[in-house]
Amino acid sequence: MITVHAYLWAQPEHLDAYRERLRALQASTLATDTGCLAYHFWESLTEPGAFVCIEAWTDRTALQAHLDAPHHRAGSVALDAHRARPADVRIFESVPTDL
């Protein structure tokens, strides 16, 4: 399994538009991307305009297909206009375990 942590920052004056674009990207991803196990956004309680997207994918092929998908490319372009700084994206190979 591949896990992605994407840290994102919106320009304060465009926060509502940024949230809407994140919602649209989430909806299109969950509706169309095979191999997507989870795709969720959370907004920071202490840093306005800071978000994290936690994604889980069956494998690297599924993640790459998502990155190449027209809806992801369009969503990224739409978000770029309202980013406060570049995204910090971290990709992990994960193995589920029990506690």
Helices and strands as residue ranges (DSSP letters): E 2-10, G 12-14, H 15-32, E 36-43, E 50-57, H 60-68, H 70-80, E 83-93
